[in-house]
Amino acid sequence: MLEIGSLIKISSSPIDDENYSKLASLVVNYGTAWMGWTRKGLIKEGDTVLVTGASGGVGLAAVELASKIFKCKVIGMCREEKSEQVRNFGADHIIDYRSESIRQEIKSITPSGVDIVFDVVGGDGAIDLVKSLAFEGRFITIGYTAGIPKIPANILLLKSASVSGLWWGNTMQTAPEVFKESVNSVIKLYLDGRIDPLIQETLPLDQVNEGFTKMGARKVVGKLIIGM
């Protein structure tokens, strides 16, 4: 049972089926990215930011918000075959995460380092990204599809850098006003036409397993929606 205080009004105007699907794909991904950038990353115009898993739902949201709303220089990390959509959403540069020279590629783009890393992947690659932070850079850790990294504290000291974790959904209980602000902010941006979530495909409920298979095979860019 939902408490009335946990409900959020989306719009006083009628919403058509297409917009319902967009809104279904919006709240978690863009709410997470918004809170990560604003509350954890302290993002500001002109920052150079890097997003891992940039072709996924949360990653693509982070790219679009950083580029279109916060006017940042954006580096997206994804497979080369998915790079076109990431560029379309605002990435200025693409790095294939399978590259053996990630630090060198980052340095060629931004010699002074990255102001904010938005990491939804984790794994050993996260250590190279911490080492690529600018002085007083911020590293936001959100997911661990590649494993939990062991980040060396001495690098944080040498760079006066910080690492912040973000569990967006939990703020519904721990900081409900912050949670609502993130949801209301991204809904308003969407209804104002300033952001536009990518839905790759909508599947009927009886094909939900097919959807999970596509996600597991890394064949989804943006969001996959299950219709009811």
C-alpha positions in Angstrom: 0.0 0.0 0.0 1.3 3.4 -1.0 1.2 6.3 1.5 -0.4 9.4 0.0 2.7 11.4 0.8 4.8 9.2 -1.6 2.6 10.1 -4.6 3.8 12.8 -7.0 1.5 14.7 -9.4 2.9 14.6 -12.9 0.7 17.0 -14.8 -2.7 18.6 -14.6 -3.1 18.2 -18.4 -4.1 15.0 -20.2 -1.1 12.7 -21.1 -1.3 10.6 -24.2 0.1 7.0 -24.6 3.4 8.1 -26.1 4.1 10.5 -23.2 3.1 7.9 -20.6 5.7 5.6 -22.1 8.3 8.4 -22.0 7.4 9.3 -18.4 7.7 5.6 -17.5 11.2 5.6 -18.8 12.1 9.0 -17.3 11.7 9.0 -13.6 14.2 6.4 -12.4 16.9 7.1 -15.0 16.7 10.9 -15.1 15.9 11.2 -11.4 19.1 9.3 -10.6 21.1 11.3 -13.0 19.7 14.6 -11.7 20.4 13.8 -8.1 23.9 12.5 -9.0 24.9 15.6 -10.8 23.3 18.2 -8.5 23.5 16.7 -5.0 26.7 14.6 -5.3 28.6 16.1 -8.2 27.8 19.7 -7.6 27.8 20.2 -11.3 28.2 23.6 -12.9 28.3 25.0 -16.4 31.6 24.4 -18.1 32.6 21.3 -16.1 34.2 18.4 -18.0 32.3 15.2 -17.0 32.6 11.6 -17.9 29.8 9.0 -18.0 30.4 5.3 -18.0 27.7 3.0 -19.4 26.7 6.0 -21.5 24.4 4.1 -23.8 22.3 2.6 -21.0 19.2 4.1 -19.5 20.8 6.0 -16.6 24.0 6.7 -18.6 22.1 8.3 -21.5 20.1 10.4 -19.1 23.3 11.6 -17.4 24.7 12.5 -20.8 21.7 14.4 -21.9 21.3 16.4 -18.6 25.0 17.2 -18.5 25.1 18.4 -22.1 21.7 20.1 -22.6 20.8 21.3 -19.2 24.1 22.0 -17.4 26.1 22.9 -20.5 29.1 20.7 -19.8 31.7 19.1 -21.9 30.7 15.4 -21.9 32.8 12.3 -22.4 30.7 9.2 -22.9 32.1 5.7 -22.4 30.4 3.0 -24.5 30.9 0.5 -27.3 31.7 2.2 -30.6 28.7 0.6 -32.2 26.4 2.5 -29.8 28.3 5.8 -30.0 26.0 7.5 -32.5 23.1 7.7 -30.1 25.3 8.8 -27.3 26.6 11.6 -29.4 23.1 12.5 -30.4 22.3 13.0 -26.8 25.1 15.4 -26.3 28.4 13.6 -25.8 31.3 15.6 -27.2 33.7 12.6 -27.1 33.4 8.9 -27.1 35.8 6.4 -25.5 35.3 2.7 -26.0 35.5 1.1 -22.6 37.3 -1.8 -24.1 40.3 0.4 -24.9 43.6 -0.4 -23.3 44.6 3.2 -23.0 41.6 4.9 -21.3 43.8 7.2 -19.2 45.7 8.4 -22.2 42.5 9.0 -24.2 41.1 11.0 -21.3 44.3 13.0 -21.0 44.2 13.8 -24.8 40.7 15.2 -24.4 41.2 17.1 -21.1 44.9 17.3 -19.9 43.9 18.7 -16.5 41.5 15.8 -15.8 37.8 15.2 -15.4 35.8 17.4 -13.0 33.1 14.7 -12.4 32.9 11.0 -13.2 29.4 9.5 -13.2 30.1 5.7 -12.9 27.4 3.2 -13.3 29.8 0.3 -14.2 32.4 0.0 -11.5 35.1 -2.7 -11.9 38.8 -2.2 -12.2 38.3 0.4 -14.8 37.0 2.7 -12.1 40.5 3.0 -10.7 41.8 4.5 -13.9 38.9 7.0 -13.9 39.7 8.1 -10.3 43.3 8.6 -11.4 42.0 10.7 -14.3 40.1 13.1 -12.0 41.1 16.8 -12.0 42.2 18.5 -8.7 39.2 18.4 -6.4 37.3 16.2 -8.8 34.2 14.2 -7.8 33.6 10.5 -8.5 30.0 9.4 -8.2 29.5 5.6 -7.8 26.1 4.3 -8.8 26.4 0.8 -10.0 28.7 -2.2 -10.3 27.9 -4.2 -13.4 31.6 -4.9 -13.8 32.2 -5.5 -10.1 33.0 -3.4 -7.0 36.2 -1.4 -7.4 38.9 -1.0 -4.7 39.6 2.7 -4.9 43.0 3.7 -3.6 42.5 6.3 -0.9 46.0 7.8 -1.5 44.9 9.0 -5.0 42.0 10.8 -3.5 44.3 12.6 -1.1 46.8 13.6 -3.8 44.0 15.1 -5.9 41.9 16.4 -3.0 39.2 14.4 -4.7 36.0 12.9 -3.3 34.0 9.7 -3.9 30.2 9.8 -3.3 27.7 6.9 -3.5 24.2 7.4 -4.6 21.2 5.2 -3.9 18.5 7.3 -5.5 15.5 5.1 -4.6 16.4 5.0 -0.9 16.1 8.8 -0.6 12.3 8.3 -0.9 12.5 7.3 2.8 15.7 9.0 3.9 15.2 12.4 2.2 11.7 12.5 0.7 11.9 16.2 -0.2 15.2 15.7 -2.1 13.6 12.7 -3.8 10.6 14.6 -4.9 12.7 17.5 -6.1 14.6 15.2 -8.4 11.5 13.7 -9.8 9.7 17.0 -10.2 12.7 18.6 -11.9 13.1 16.0 -14.6 9.3 15.8 -15.3 9.2 19.5 -15.8 12.2 19.4 -18.1 10.5 16.7 -20.2 7.1 18.5 -20.3 8.9 21.7 -21.3 10.5 19.8 -24.2 14.1 20.2 -22.9 14.9 16.5 -22.6 13.6 13.5 -24.5 14.2 10.0 -23.2 15.1 7.3 -25.7 12.8 4.3 -25.9 14.4 1.7 -28.1 11.4 -0.7 -28.0 8.1 -1.4 -26.3 7.3 -5.1 -25.7 4.1 -6.7 -24.5 4.1 -8.3 -21.1 4.3 -11.8 -22.5 7.7 -10.9 -24.0 9.3 -9.7 -20.8 11.8 -12.6 -20.9 12.9 -11.5 -24.4 13.4 -8.0 -23.1 15.7 -9.3 -20.3 17.6 -11.4 -22.9 18.2 -8.3 -25.0 19.4 -6.4 -22.0 21.8 -9.2 -21.0 23.2 -9.3 -24.5 23.9 -5.5 -24.4 21.5 -4.9 -27.3 19.5 -2.1 -25.7 20.3 1.6 -26.1 18.3 3.8 -23.8 15.3 2.2 -22.4 13.2 -0.9 -23.1 9.5 -0.6 -22.0 7.2 -3.4 -21.1 3.6 -2.5 -21.9 0.7 -3.6 -19.7 
